[in-house]
């Protein structure tokens, strides 16, 4: 998904200027990184607020247009008001297409309903991780990574090493020797009790 956003250059600095900016429906922001100086910008609050609801906005290369010039950036930080639905400040980092980036991307769990642990054993999938930190070139950045639960049985666990990664993508934790658990299927106590009762009833019916 290609996401385009626009901004204007921001000339006035300081808390007072930022406060007035927010009062006029704008959000102060900054672009940094690369071989250029950091640049202060301002963005439309409502447009930014709605885009922040998109999962892909947090894990994609964004095309940011400032005064007619478009740059490829990543969303790196968001400051929200403690209790209002208001964005206070955002940070964007410039992307160098030849340098690897570190990025957290979401995990999308699929086929839980047909896994033996759920379908046959009546288990419940527990998501231990919902996102993973990856390293790759900007052109290889996936919006998400799929986690296929189709073969997962009750009592078993999927780990980072079980993930099928897109070409050019590396999991940072695995590179450091950390093979964390991602998901497991747990049998609820009620299901275990029902199973035990069924076994007892079956045993009682058998002739001595």
N, C-alpha and C positions, 0 to 999 in steps of 0.2 A: 504494500500500500504506500503510495506516494502522498506525503502530507506536506502541504505548503502553508506557510504562515508569513505574515508581514509585520513590519515594525517601522517606527520612525526614530531618527536619531534624537537622543536626549542631551540637551545642553546644560540645563540647570541641575545642580547637584545639591546634596544635603537632605536632612530629614524633613525640613519644611517644604522643600520643592517636591519631594516624594509624596508627602501627605497631600499637597494640593493636586498632584498628578492623580492619585487614587481617588480624590474627591471628584475629579472630572471624568471618571470611568476608565482610567488608564492604569497600566501596571508597569512599574519600573523594572527593568531587566538589564542583563549584561551578557555580552558575548566575549569569550576569552579563548586563549589557546592559539596554537599555530605559530607562525612567524610574524603575526600582527599584534598590535597593542589591543588591550581590552577596550571594548566600545560600549558605552552606555546607550540603551535604547528604551523606548516605551511602546507598549502594545495595548490593543483594545481588550479590556477586561472580559467582556462577555464572550467574545470569540475565543480567547484563550481558555476561559473557564470551561466552555463546552468541549474544546479539543482535549483538555486534560482528562475528560471522562473516557476518552478512547484509549483502550489498552495499548494499541500500536503507537500512540503518541509518546509513550514512555520507553519504547524499545525499538525505535526506528530512526533512520537518518532523516532529518527534517530539512526541507528547503526553506530557508529563512531569507526573505527579501527585505533589505533596508535601503531606502532611498534609491531604488532601482537596481541595486547590486544584490545578487543571490549567493548565499553561502550555505554549505552543507554543515549542519550542526547536530549535536545530541543534547537532549534535555538532561541537565545534570543535577539541578536542585530546585525545589519549590518551597517557598515559605507561605504558609496559609495563616489566616487570622485564627486565633484560638477558638472562637465560637461563631464567627460570621462565615458565610459562604463567600469568602473574599480571598483572592490571591494577592499577596503582599509583594512578592518579588520572585523572579525566576532567573536561573543561570543557564546559559547555553555554552557548549564547548565546540569550537571549530573542529572539523574532521579532516585529517590528512589521509587521502585514499591509499597512501603507501605505508601507513603505520597502523599496526594492530590496535584495536580498542578493547577495553574491558567494559562489559555491559551486563546488567541483570536482565534476563528475558523470562517471561512467564512460561510455566509448564501447563500444557493442555492435556488433561487425562481423558483417554478415549477407551471405549469398549468395556467399561466397568460392568455394564449390565449382562454381558455374555461371558464374563470370567467365571471359571469353575467355583472360585471362592464365594462369589455372590449368587450365581444362578443355582448351583447345586448345594452349597453349604449354608446359604442364607447369611453370609457374612456382610460386613460393612467396610467399604474402602476408607482408610484413613490416609489423608494427604499429609505427609511429614514435611515436604517442601512444596512450595507453590511457585518458586522462581529459582533460577540458577545463574551464577556468575560465569560468563563465557569470555573467551578471547578470540578475536578474529579480525580480518580486514573489514573495513566498512562495507565493501561490496558483498561480503559473505554474511552480513548480519541478518539472522532470522527474526521474524516478529515474535515467534514462540517456538517451543520444542514440544513435540507430541510424545506422550508417555502411553504406550499401548499396554493395557491391563488384561488383554484377551486371554493370556495363559496363566494369569496369577491365581494361585490356589490359596485356600485358607491357611493362615499361619505363616505364609511366606512373604518375603519383602523384596521390593525392587530397589536397586541401588543406582548411583550415578553411572557406574560402569555398564549398566544394562540399557542406557539410553542409546538410541540410534541418532547420531548427530549429522547435520548437513556437512557437506564437504568444506574443509577449511575452518571448521569451528572446533574449539577446544574448551573443555570445562576446566576452569582455573583450579578448583578444589582437587580434581583428579590428578592434575599435574603436580600438586603438592603432596600426593599420596593419601588424600582424604576421600574415601569412597562412601559418602554419606547415604543413608537410606532416603528414599523418595516417597514410597507408598507401601502400605501393607494392608492385608485384609484380616479383620478381627471378627470373630464369631461373638455376637451379643450373648450375655448370660441367659437371657430368656430363650434363645434358640438352643443353647446347650442344655437347659433344663428340659425343654420340650423333647429334645433328642434322647436324653437320659430316661424320661418318662416313657417314651415310645419303646425304648429297649427293654425297660422293666416290664411293660405290658406284654411285649412279645415273649419274654422269658416265662411269664406267668402262664401264658396260653399253651406252652409246650408241655406235652405229657411227661410225667416222671419216668 
